[in-house]
Amino acid sequence: CDVSTLGKIDIQGADAAAFLDRVYINLFSTLPIGRVRYGLMLREDGLVMDDGTSAHLEANHYIMSTTTANAAKVMRHLEHARQVLWPQLDVQIVSVTEHWAQYAIAGLNARRLLERLLGDAIDVSNTAFPYLACAEFSWRGVPARLFRISFSGDLAYELAVPARYGDAAIRAIMAAGEAFAVVPYGIEALGVMRIEKGHVTGNELNGTTTAADLGLGRMMSKKKDFIGRVLARRAGLTDPDRPALIGIKPADKSARLYAGAHFLVPGAEVSLKNDQGYVTSVAFSPMLGHWIGLGLLMRGPQRLGERIRAHSPIRGGDVEVAVVSPVFFDPDGARLRS
């Protein structure tokens, strides 16, 4: 999958780690060189702005990834933080999104493909290059970067090369993967896989959700300050009745689900006063053989196992669904770490 459009921000300087600590809700100053960490950043009002990863390539040098849609917004946010909030910090940032072509290589044969593709340029064994590892190396005389990260939920890597080598790189990837029946996959397939794994994206990072709403409240560090920390404590944002992330599956496995459907308890009148949340994302799951979805439900995590209705007045659907964990497949992440 071509993931070149994801935002890439090069962050360097003696205070780069401290800077990351202040813009992410979780700690990055403890991240060792050669490792990647998932991070979440808030707006100043305490609501989630974006998520992504930052890789510690070498001392005082990090590469941040952002969602495609929010790449420019995050860059502006970081520049404001660097120039206005903390001008005393020794940190420089530059957008390098267009500088690097990057490809996700995912699936049970991903490591075997990379071994054939990269040869002795880098050791990609599970011991030498575990989950959330990163490295810079030379591949056929070309500078390259490898990240062991996965949005699809499977064993996966992302290989980056300078943009001018992007065409040659993808052709080499496909040639090396012929023995494993490699196929390109796109956003639709990725959308199905990320829903199966309960990974949030734009539908859930919609500007109205908190870290706790998304099940990520435990990431909020108590050891440091960060942008949005104070206002995230407002009563309205810590209300236990707030809609929070859950998974849903239809009681009748043949029923279709619709994104945007609203949650109602069985027998409740269809009205705003009875609205308890809504479906954010749906997909037909080939792994499970039926439709699944993610949604934001009032007190959702406390209601696993409950039966509710997903009512879609626009599409005329009213489906009984079970409230389940948002992680439908491989909940322990065994594939990620295999």
N, C-alpha and C positions, 0 to 999 in steps of 0.2 A: 504494500500500500504506500503510495506517495504521500508522505507527511511533510513535504517541504513547506507547505503553507503555514504550519504552526509557527507562532512567534518565537524568535530566538534572540535573546538579549545577552550580549557579552558584558560581564561585570568584573572589573578588576580594581585593585587597590588595596592598601594596607588595612582599610576598614570595610572591605567588601563583605566579610562575614557578619560584622556588626550591622551593616546596612540591610542584609537579608533578614537578620533577626527582627529588624524593626518593620519591615514591610510584609513579612509572613507571620502567621499566628503561631507557628511552631519554630523550634530552634534549628538554626542552620550553622551556628558557630561550632557545633560539635561534629559536623559532618566531615569525615576523613577524606583526604585526597583519594580520588579513584572511586568515589561513591556518589550515588544520586539519591535525592530525597524528594518525596511528594510534598508540595506545599499549598497552602490556601492563604489568600490575601483578602482583607476586608476593605471596604470603603471607609471613610472617616465616620460615617453614620452607623457603623457596626454591621452592615449587611455585606454579604459575600460579593466580591468583585470578580475574582477569577481564581482558577486553580492551575496547577502545572507542576513541573519538576525543575530543580536546579541541580546541576552536576558540578562537582568540585574537581576540576581538571588538574590544577596544580596550585601551589601556594598562592593565595590571594587572587585566584582566577576561577570564575564560575561561568557556566552557561545556563541561563534561565529559559525554560520553554513556557509558552503561554498558549491559550486557545487561539485558533485562527481569528475568530470574530473579535477578540479583545486585545489583539497584539498591539495595535496603536494606542488604545486606551491605557493599557498597562505601561507602555513606554512613557506616555505623558505623566502618568501617576508617579513613576519612578523618578522622572526628571524633576517633577515638583518636589518630591521628597528630598532629592539630592541637592537641588539648588536653593530651595526655600526653607524647608524644615530643618535640614542638617547640613548646611554648607561647610561646616567644619570637618566633615568626614572626608577622608582620603579615599574617594571611590569615583571611578569613571564608568560610564555605561554607553553602549552603542547598540543600535539594532543591527543585527546581522542576518535577519530573516532571508533576504534575497542572496546572501553570500554562500549559503550552503544548500545543496540538494540532500534530502534525507528520506530514507526508505525504511518502513517497518517490515521486518521479516518474521513472520509468526507461524506457529504450528508445531506439531510434535517433531518435525524434521528440521526445524529452524537451525539448530546447532550443526547438524550434519551438512546443511547447505553452506553455512558460514565456513566450516572447516574446509570444504571443497573450494569455496570462493576465495578465502583469505590465506589459505596455506599456512606457512610458518610466520606470517606477518604478525599474528597475535594468537595467543592461546585462549580459546573460547570454551574450554572445559568448565564444567560446573564448579570445580574446585578453584581454578584460576580466575574465573570470571563469573561469580555468583550473581543471583538476582540483585538488581540495583547497583551493579558495577558500571564503571565508565572508563574509557581510556582513549588517549590520542596515540596514533602510530602512523607509520608510513606503509602504504599499500601500493605496490608497483610504482614506487617513486612519487606517489600522490599523498598528501596529508589527509588523514582520515580520522574519524571519531566513531566510537562504538558505544552504545548505551544499552544496557540490558533492562529495558522497561517495557511495560505492556499495557495498552488500553483495551485490547481485545480479551484479556484474561487468560491467554494461552502463553506457553513458552514463547518469548519474543525478544527481538533486538531491534534497535534502530541504527542504521549505518549512515553516516553523513560524510559527504565529500564536497570540495569546492564546487560551486554551481556549474562551472564550465565543464566539469567531468560528470555531471548528472546523467546525461544520456548514455555515456559509456558504462557508468556504474549499473544502471538498471538493466542494460543489455547483458552485462556480465552476471548479474544476479539471476536473471531468467535462464541464462545458459547453464549456470551451475546448478540450478534447481530442476532441470529437465528430468534427471534421474529420480526425483521425488514428486513428479507431477505438479510442479509449482504452478500456481495461478495467481494473477493479480486480483486483489479485492478492493472494493471501494467503500464509500461512505455508508451505503445502505447495509452492506454486510457488517461493517464495523458497528453500525448502530444496533444491529441485532445482538452482536456479541457483547457490547458494553451494557446493554439492558440485562442480558443473562447474568452478568457479573455485578450488577447494581452500581456501575460507575456513573456518576453524574456528569452532565454536560450542559449545554446552553438551555435546554428545557427546564432544568432544575436550578441552574445558576442564572436565574432570570431577573436578578436585581431586587427580589423581595424576600430572599431566604437568608437565614443565619447559618453559621457553622453547625449549630445544634440541630436545626431543622434538617440538615443533610446527613445527620448521624456522625458529624465530624467534630462535635463539641470538645471531645477529649484531646484534640490536637491543640487547643488553645493553651499555650504555655502560661504557667503561673510564675515562672522564673524571670520574666522579662516583660517589657512594655512593647506594644506594637500598634500600628495604625488601626483604629477602630475598636481598641480594647475597652475603653471607657464607655462609649455609647452602645456597645454590644450588651452592656449590663442593664440597659433601660428595661423597665417593667414589661413593656409591650413585647420586647424581644426575648424575654426570659419566661414569658407566660407558659406554664406547662400545658395549656390547651392549644398552643400553636400547632398548625398542621406540620407534620414531620414525615420524613421519607419512609415509605413502605413499598413492598411489592404486592402485586395482585395477580391472581389467576382465576379464570372463570370456573364457576361451579360445574357448568356444563362445558366439557373440554372442546366441544364443537363451536362454541359461541365466539364471536369476534369482539375484541375490545377496541375502543376508540379513544385516542388522545383528546383531552379537553372535557371528557365526561366528568360529571360531578358526583361526589360521594353522598349517599343518603342512607340512613338506616332503613331496614325493611319496613314497609308500611307507611313511611313518612310522606307527607304531602310534598310535592315538588314545589319548593319555594326557597327563597334566599335564606329565610330564617332557619331552615333545616339543612342548609348546605354545610358539609363537614370537610370539604377539601375537593381536590380534583386530580385527574389522571394527567401526568406530565408527559409520559412516553409509553408507546406500545410497540410490540413487534410480534410476529409469529416466530416462535422458537423452534428451529429444526431439531435441536438437542432434546427438547421436551415434547414436541409434537402438538403443541397448542399455543394459543396466544398468551402473552404475559405482558405485564406493564409495571411501571413505576408511578408513584403518585405521592401527593402530600395530603395526609389525613390527620385530622384533629386527634392528638394523643396517639398517633399511629403506632409507635414502637410498643406501646402498652396493650395494643389490641390484636396482636398476632393470633391467628386462628378464628377471628370473628368473621361472620358473613355480613356483607353490606351490599349496596347497589351502586353500580356505576351507570349513571343516567346521562344520556346524551340527547338533549332536546333537539339539537340541530340535525343529527343523523337518525333520530327516532329509535335509538337503542336504549334498553334498560336491562342491564345484565347483572345477575347475582355473581359476586366475586368473593373469594377468600382473601383475607389480609395475611400476607406471608412476609418472610424476610426478603429484602430487596436483592439478596444474592441467591440466584436461582440455581447456579451451576458451579461446582467445585468451590464450595464455601471456604475450604481450608487453604486454597491457593496452591494445591499440590502441583498443578501444571506450571504455574509461574516459576516454581523453584526446582523443577525437574531437570 
